[in-house]
């Protein structure tokens, strides 16, 4: 075995160990994490919802004669 094949073998062993540790200690994305329950709040009876304020308007751009 030459040094390149030994280095490749050791690199593969180290990479596989790193992958196993990464999966064991830090699941990727939502894998292994509990789903967050959606909380829906019911309005109190007899109360009407307050209408939302209108969206702010942008600046008015007018053409200025030269």
Phi and psi in radians as a Rosetta constraint file:
Dihedral C 1 N 2 CA 2 C 2 CIRCULARHARMONIC -1.617 0.35
Dihedral N 2 CA 2 C 2 N 3 CIRCULARHARMONIC 3.071 0.35
Dihedral C 2 N 3 CA 3 C 3 CIRCULARHARMONIC -1.183 0.35
Dihedral N 3 CA 3 C 3 N 4 CIRCULARHARMONIC -0.511 0.35
Dihedral C 3 N 4 CA 4 C 4 CIRCULARHARMONIC -1.202 0.35
Dihedral N 4 CA 4 C 4 N 5 CIRCULARHARMONIC -0.690 0.35
Dihedral C 4 N 5 CA 5 C 5 CIRCULARHARMONIC -1.244 0.35
Dihedral N 5 CA 5 C 5 N 6 CIRCULARHARMONIC -0.617 0.35
Dihedral C 5 N 6 CA 6 C 6 CIRCULARHARMONIC -1.146 0.35
Dihedral N 6 CA 6 C 6 N 7 CIRCULARHARMONIC -0.726 0.35
Dihedral C 6 N 7 CA 7 C 7 CIRCULARHARMONIC -1.136 0.35
Dihedral N 7 CA 7 C 7 N 8 CIRCULARHARMONIC -0.688 0.35
Dihedral C 7 N 8 CA 8 C 8 CIRCULARHARMONIC -1.132 0.35
Dihedral N 8 CA 8 C 8 N 9 CIRCULARHARMONIC -0.721 0.35
Dihedral C 8 N 9 CA 9 C 9 CIRCULARHARMONIC -1.144 0.35
Dihedral N 9 CA 9 C 9 N 10 CIRCULARHARMONIC -0.806 0.35
Dihedral C 9 N 10 CA 10 C 10 CIRCULARHARMONIC -1.134 0.35
Dihedral N 10 CA 10 C 10 N 11 CIRCULARHARMONIC -0.645 0.35
Dihedral C 10 N 11 CA 11 C 11 CIRCULARHARMONIC -1.116 0.35
Dihedral N 11 CA 11 C 11 N 12 CIRCULARHARMONIC -0.698 0.35
Dihedral C 11 N 12 CA 12 C 12 CIRCULARHARMONIC -1.164 0.35
Dihedral N 12 CA 12 C 12 N 13 CIRCULARHARMONIC -0.677 0.35
Dihedral C 12 N 13 CA 13 C 13 CIRCULARHARMONIC -1.136 0.35
Dihedral N 13 CA 13 C 13 N 14 CIRCULARHARMONIC -0.797 0.35
Dihedral C 13 N 14 CA 14 C 14 CIRCULARHARMONIC -1.121 0.35
Dihedral N 14 CA 14 C 14 N 15 CIRCULARHARMONIC -0.733 0.35
Dihedral C 14 N 15 CA 15 C 15 CIRCULARHARMONIC -1.116 0.35
Dihedral N 15 CA 15 C 15 N 16 CIRCULARHARMONIC -0.693 0.35
Dihedral C 15 N 16 CA 16 C 16 CIRCULARHARMONIC -1.194 0.35
Dihedral N 16 CA 16 C 16 N 17 CIRCULARHARMONIC -0.653 0.35
Dihedral C 16 N 17 CA 17 C 17 CIRCULARHARMONIC -1.132 0.35
Dihedral N 17 CA 17 C 17 N 18 CIRCULARHARMONIC -0.733 0.35
Dihedral C 17 N 18 CA 18 C 18 CIRCULARHARMONIC -1.102 0.35
Dihedral N 18 CA 18 C 18 N 19 CIRCULARHARMONIC -0.716 0.35
Dihedral C 18 N 19 CA 19 C 19 CIRCULARHARMONIC -1.128 0.35
Dihedral N 19 CA 19 C 19 N 20 CIRCULARHARMONIC -0.727 0.35
Dihedral C 19 N 20 CA 20 C 20 CIRCULARHARMONIC -1.127 0.35
Dihedral N 20 CA 20 C 20 N 21 CIRCULARHARMONIC -0.746 0.35
Dihedral C 20 N 21 CA 21 C 21 CIRCULARHARMONIC -1.168 0.35
Dihedral N 21 CA 21 C 21 N 22 CIRCULARHARMONIC -0.696 0.35
Dihedral C 21 N 22 CA 22 C 22 CIRCULARHARMONIC -1.124 0.35
Dihedral N 22 CA 22 C 22 N 23 CIRCULARHARMONIC -0.698 0.35
Dihedral C 22 N 23 CA 23 C 23 CIRCULARHARMONIC -1.263 0.35
Dihedral N 23 CA 23 C 23 N 24 CIRCULARHARMONIC -0.636 0.35
Dihedral C 23 N 24 CA 24 C 24 CIRCULARHARMONIC -1.218 0.35
Dihedral N 24 CA 24 C 24 N 25 CIRCULARHARMONIC -0.696 0.35
Dihedral C 24 N 25 CA 25 C 25 CIRCULARHARMONIC -1.741 0.35
Dihedral N 25 CA 25 C 25 N 26 CIRCULARHARMONIC -0.276 0.35
Dihedral C 25 N 26 CA 26 C 26 CIRCULARHARMONIC -2.572 0.35
Dihedral N 26 CA 26 C 26 N 27 CIRCULARHARMONIC 1.516 0.35
Dihedral C 26 N 27 CA 27 C 27 CIRCULARHARMONIC -1.021 0.35
Dihedral N 27 CA 27 C 27 N 28 CIRCULARHARMONIC 2.531 0.35
Dihedral C 27 N 28 CA 28 C 28 CIRCULARHARMONIC -1.494 0.35
Dihedral N 28 CA 28 C 28 N 29 CIRCULARHARMONIC 2.266 0.35
Dihedral C 28 N 29 CA 29 C 29 CIRCULARHARMONIC 1.142 0.35
Dihedral N 29 CA 29 C 29 N 30 CIRCULARHARMONIC -2.387 0.35
Dihedral C 29 N 30 CA 30 C 30 CIRCULARHARMONIC -1.523 0.35
Dihedral N 30 CA 30 C 30 N 31 CIRCULARHARMONIC -0.016 0.35
Dihedral C 30 N 31 CA 31 C 31 CIRCULARHARMONIC -1.131 0.35
Dihedral N 31 CA 31 C 31 N 32 CIRCULARHARMONIC 2.123 0.35
Dihedral C 31 N 32 CA 32 C 32 CIRCULARHARMONIC 1.507 0.35
Dihedral N 32 CA 32 C 32 N 33 CIRCULARHARMONIC -0.052 0.35
Dihedral C 32 N 33 CA 33 C 33 CIRCULARHARMONIC -1.808 0.35
Dihedral N 33 CA 33 C 33 N 34 CIRCULARHARMONIC 2.478 0.35
Dihedral C 33 N 34 CA 34 C 34 CIRCULARHARMONIC -1.223 0.35
Dihedral N 34 CA 34 C 34 N 35 CIRCULARHARMONIC 2.551 0.35
Dihedral C 34 N 35 CA 35 C 35 CIRCULARHARMONIC -1.284 0.35
Dihedral N 35 CA 35 C 35 N 36 CIRCULARHARMONIC 2.460 0.35
Dihedral C 35 N 36 CA 36 C 36 CIRCULARHARMONIC -1.409 0.35
Dihedral N 36 CA 36 C 36 N 37 CIRCULARHARMONIC 2.227 0.35
Dihedral C 36 N 37 CA 37 C 37 CIRCULARHARMONIC -1.255 0.35
Dihedral N 37 CA 37 C 37 N 38 CIRCULARHARMONIC 2.453 0.35
Dihedral C 37 N 38 CA 38 C 38 CIRCULARHARMONIC -1.380 0.35
Dihedral N 38 CA 38 C 38 N 39 CIRCULARHARMONIC 2.153 0.35
Dihedral C 38 N 39 CA 39 C 39 CIRCULARHARMONIC -1.715 0.35
Dihedral N 39 CA 39 C 39 N 40 CIRCULARHARMONIC 2.072 0.35
Dihedral C 39 N 40 CA 40 C 40 CIRCULARHARMONIC -1.915 0.35
Dihedral N 40 CA 40 C 40 N 41 CIRCULARHARMONIC 2.085 0.35
Dihedral C 40 N 41 CA 41 C 41 CIRCULARHARMONIC -1.666 0.35
Dihedral N 41 CA 41 C 41 N 42 CIRCULARHARMONIC 2.278 0.35
Dihedral C 41 N 42 CA 42 C 42 CIRCULARHARMONIC -1.579 0.35
Dihedral N 42 CA 42 C 42 N 43 CIRCULARHARMONIC 2.337 0.35
Dihedral C 42 N 43 CA 43 C 43 CIRCULARHARMONIC -1.213 0.35
Dihedral N 43 CA 43 C 43 N 44 CIRCULARHARMONIC 2.648 0.35
Dihedral C 43 N 44 CA 44 C 44 CIRCULARHARMONIC -1.150 0.35
Dihedral N 44 CA 44 C 44 N 45 CIRCULARHARMONIC 2.499 0.35
Dihedral C 44 N 45 CA 45 C 45 CIRCULARHARMONIC -1.151 0.35
Dihedral N 45 CA 45 C 45 N 46 CIRCULARHARMONIC 2.453 0.35
Dihedral C 45 N 46 CA 46 C 46 CIRCULARHARMONIC 1.594 0.35
Dihedral N 46 CA 46 C 46 N 47 CIRCULARHARMONIC -0.243 0.35
Dihedral C 46 N 47 CA 47 C 47 CIRCULARHARMONIC -1.741 0.35
Dihedral N 47 CA 47 C 47 N 48 CIRCULARHARMONIC 2.333 0.35
Dihedral C 47 N 48 CA 48 C 48 CIRCULARHARMONIC -1.685 0.35
Dihedral N 48 CA 48 C 48 N 49 CIRCULARHARMONIC 2.495 0.35
Dihedral C 48 N 49 CA 49 C 49 CIRCULARHARMONIC -1.169 0.35
Dihedral N 49 CA 49 C 49 N 50 CIRCULARHARMONIC 2.521 0.35
Dihedral C 49 N 50 CA 50 C 50 CIRCULARHARMONIC -1.358 0.35
Dihedral N 50 CA 50 C 50 N 51 CIRCULARHARMONIC 2.278 0.35
Dihedral C 50 N 51 CA 51 C 51 CIRCULARHARMONIC -1.163 0.35
Dihedral N 51 CA 51 C 51 N 52 CIRCULARHARMONIC 2.560 0.35
Dihedral C 51 N 52 CA 52 C 52 CIRCULARHARMONIC -1.240 0.35
Dihedral N 52 CA 52 C 52 N 53 CIRCULARHARMONIC 2.560 0.35
Dihedral C 52 N 53 CA 53 C 53 CIRCULARHARMONIC -1.210 0.35
Dihedral N 53 CA 53 C 53 N 54 CIRCULARHARMONIC 2.564 0.35
Dihedral C 53 N 54 CA 54 C 54 CIRCULARHARMONIC -1.134 0.35
Dihedral N 54 CA 54 C 54 N 55 CIRCULARHARMONIC 2.637 0.35
Dihedral C 54 N 55 CA 55 C 55 CIRCULARHARMONIC -1.170 0.35
Dihedral N 55 CA 55 C 55 N 56 CIRCULARHARMONIC 2.476 0.35
Dihedral C 55 N 56 CA 56 C 56 CIRCULARHARMONIC -1.134 0.35
Dihedral N 56 CA 56 C 56 N 57 CIRCULARHARMONIC 2.475 0.35
Dihedral C 56 N 57 CA 57 C 57 CIRCULARHARMONIC -1.544 0.35
Dihedral N 57 CA 57 C 57 N 58 CIRCULARHARMONIC 2.646 0.35
Dihedral C 57 N 58 CA 58 C 58 CIRCULARHARMONIC -1.374 0.35
Dihedral N 58 CA 58 C 58 N 59 CIRCULARHARMONIC 3.123 0.35
Dihedral C 58 N 59 CA 59 C 59 CIRCULARHARMONIC -1.202 0.35
Dihedral N 59 CA 59 C 59 N 60 CIRCULARHARMONIC 2.586 0.35
Dihedral C 59 N 60 CA 60 C 60 CIRCULARHARMONIC -1.575 0.35
Dihedral N 60 CA 60 C 60 N 61 CIRCULARHARMONIC 2.190 0.35
Dihedral C 60 N 61 CA 61 C 61 CIRCULARHARMONIC -1.890 0.35
Dihedral N 61 CA 61 C 61 N 62 CIRCULARHARMONIC 2.096 0.35
Dihedral C 61 N 62 CA 62 C 62 CIRCULARHARMONIC -2.006 0.35
Dihedral N 62 CA 62 C 62 N 63 CIRCULARHARMONIC 2.609 0.35
Dihedral C 62 N 63 CA 63 C 63 CIRCULARHARMONIC -1.378 0.35
Dihedral N 63 CA 63 C 63 N 64 CIRCULARHARMONIC 2.345 0.35
Dihedral C 63 N 64 CA 64 C 64 CIRCULARHARMONIC -1.898 0.35
Dihedral N 64 CA 64 C 64 N 65 CIRCULARHARMONIC 2.208 0.35
Dihedral C 64 N 65 CA 65 C 65 CIRCULARHARMONIC -1.179 0.35
Dihedral N 65 CA 65 C 65 N 66 CIRCULARHARMONIC 2.608 0.35
